[in-house]
Amino acid sequence: MKKISKAVASIAVAFVLLVVVGLTVFGQKDIPVEKLKLKYATGASSFMPLMGMQVHYRSEGNPTDSLPLVLIHGTSASLHTWDSLVKILVTTTHKRIIRMDLPAFGLTGPNPENKYPSAYYTLFIDSFLQALHINKCILGGNSLGGAITWQYAVAHPDKVSQLILIDAAGYPIKNEKGSLGFKIASMPIINNLLLVVTPKSLVKKSLENVFYDPSFITDATINRYHEMLLRTGNRRAALALFQNRVAQDATAIKTITAPTLIIWGDQDQLISVANAYLFQKDLKNNSMVILKNVGHIPMEESPKMLADAIQNFIYH
């Protein structure tokens, strides 16, 4: 028995040493937010003290616009996902366009409690808009941001004039291929390794399921998503989001009366285009645009087509 115990102990020690060596070789350290600001906070960036965080946001376009367009990004993204779209809309519309890094993501980072239920994001958006003295807006979102958008419209129908849902979450996931990163983050025990081992190769593989056209998966894009994930606290926040996900009450979508634009990439591997037709069925006042040969994030893969659809919706 003693020999067996010693053998087991030796194996355990060897395993621990292997893990330590692996983490030393393959582990990635957090990146301080101040360092990331030097690269990703441009002259258009502002930081708002709100709910225990310094919220990174940008307000661009027509400053006198009383009904701004507010854009909300999805999981593991940041306000930078809207860069190409905003560049077009600022020159083709007379809108003020506002976007932010949600709590748990981008330069904003985690909230003090590191908890992110749906009700929290509704409160956050409302507090954010109040701080900017915005009483009513056109609200748009992609993926998780799409879910936050319609949930906010359910909670505050008087504060939203129009909705724009871009490959939005809301209905139960069925047979979608999904993201490798999301899958690993949902696996107990193993997901904790993501707190220290988050290689670029994992980010690249995840993006391959996000974009339909692989030419958009450039080194710059991979670096942006990777570095934002490594922002101090963001990996732990992302893990908290996945570990505490609660099924959304999609029946509430039927209560929305605001005019809604539903936009979807027909090659979305994360949230199937079939969901666009579910939104169309449940929303009382909607129009729908399906983008051909486009994946989960049209604002990065097809900003011109998305801008045209948004402009037509806002002004017609």
Number of C-alpha atoms within 10 A of each C-alpha: 6 7 8 9 10 11 12 12 12 12 12 12 12 12 12 12 12 12 12 13 12 12 14 13 10 13 17 16 14 17 16 13 18 12 10 18 13 9 9 16 17 10 7 9 15 14 15 14 11 13 14 10 15 18 22 24 22 19 18 19 19 15 12 10 12 13 17 23 23 21 22 27 28 24 15 20 23 26 21 20 22 21 13 16 22 22 15 15 22 15 11 12 16 14 21 21 22 20 25 27 23 27 26 28 28 29 29 24 27 26 21 10 8 17 16 19 12 18 12 13 19 20 14 17 18 17 15 19 17 12 12 10 9 15 14 19 20 21 27 27 24 29 22 20 25 26 27 28 30 29 23 22 24 19 15 14 17 12 17 21 16 22 27 29 26 29 31 29 26 24 18 12 14 10 10 12 14 17 19 17 18 17 13 18 23 19 12 9 10 10 18 16 13 19 21 17 18 19 13 16 11 17 21 21 15 18 21 19 20 24 23 22 14 12 9 15 17 11 10 10 16 19 14 21 20 20 17 24 28 24 24 21 21 26 25 19 23 24 20 19 19 17 14 12 12 10 11 14 11 17 10 16 19 13 13 20 18 20 19 26 25 26 23 30 27 21 21 24 20 21 28 24 22 12 20 24 14 13 22 16 12 16 21 16 14 19 14 18 17 17 18 12 15 21 28 27 24 28 22 20 25 18 20 17 16 24 21 14 19 21 15 11 18 17 7 6
